[in-house]
Amino acid sequence: MTKTLKGGLLAALLAGTVASGAIAEDVIVFHNWSSGPEVAALNVLKSHFEAMGHTWTDVAIPHDTGSNVNLLNLVQGGNPPNVFLESSPGVYRNLTEMGLARPLDDFYQEGGYVEHLPAAVVQSITVDGQIMKIPTAIHIDGMIYYNKDVAEAAGVDPTAWASLDDMFADFEKVSAAGYVPIALGGQQWQVGYLAHAIAAATGGPEFYAKLYGETPDPAALDSPEMRTVLDWLRKFQQATDEGSVNRDWNVTTNTVITGQALMQLHGDWMKGEWLAAGKVPGEDFGCLEIPGAKAVPVTVDSWGLLGNQTPEMDAAELDFARVVLDPAVQAEFAAQKGSTPTRLDAQGDVDVCSQYVLGVLEDPAHQVPSPHSTVDADWLSSMWVVLFNYWSDPEMKSDEAIEQMKEDYDAIFG
């Protein structure tokens, strides 16, 4: 967005008052959501926010292209958004250094919000002891969604799998029945997500924290647990179909929806695609965590607010936060996106897959935060590059991948 356009938008602020008593504002909303369910969910927030008298103006970028870099470029270029979709703690630290962060502890205390949020959500929205984010959705980064008709036709029961070995043992039956056992999208970010889901499932919370924590432990790189992650990543790469290369996640989901493949292992935002196709959770498709998982990684999609604004814009931003955290809006939003509400008291129907997720999250020891909420962005990016190279080159050995990660660690952390 150019400075001229930004100035034009700000000059066109609506007159009058809104529900909170604030002057109506034109609020610039920065995000990277573009799939059908994501847009439908955004429209839930937009309709409720604009019903308060404000105007919502989109600034959207392609999905998973390094939104933190684009956001900070906008800020540094003098054209910052007012509200932004961002979970990386590093972004909030950068904004704090610029004097543009907006802590929300007082807002949360006054609204009594914290008591209605799961512990994993509170952990995710807190940066260096201060609440900085507004949680809009919960997802599990590595879930299995499977087509129940395909499972029946192939004679397999995914709910009986007690381990990854059990799951892979059934793939021969699935292939013999004429179906792809597992559909995976061969893009860097999808491989990265698969890797940290495997790390949590096979290595457990302690190993996961050494690899994806705020201060990674280099000893975790050359460990039996890391080699197990790489071994399983190779098995998944060898099991997926030929169409995997560079395939978008939602296109991959469609191969399962349409009965070409048995299952997809990906973030449970897959549910949005199933719902958009008119499918019913528990009837047309099933959902489960990785068989035998020691832990699951939890993504909390969150918004941030830019600080150091005018009093009118400050008030409008808090109106946005109130909309996102409203218990009825939470349920409506989750139904469109295919997510699980972040509020325990969300007012609306919660489908069987979200009930399953909430059941998994009842055990604090069985969950770990998504790397995007904890880890240094450069470290995560470097891991994604190595893991994707490993995925893309069947001849690459695990020792080579480990050595590359060690070199990247030394370059980033010294």
PyMOL commands that set and color helices and strands:
alter all, ss='L'
color gray80, all
select helices_A, chain A and resi 3-11+36-50+67-76+89-98+105-111+114-116+119-125+148-154+158-160+164-169+171-176+188-212+218-220+224-239+242-244+249-257+270-276+311-325+327-337+352-360+364-366+371-373+377-392+398-413
alter helices_A, ss='H'
color red, helices_A
select strands_A, chain A and resi 26-31+55-60+83-85+126-127+130-131+134-140+143-147+180-183+261-266+285-289+296-305+367-369
alter strands_A, ss='S'
color yellow, strands_A
deselect
rebuild
show_as cartoon
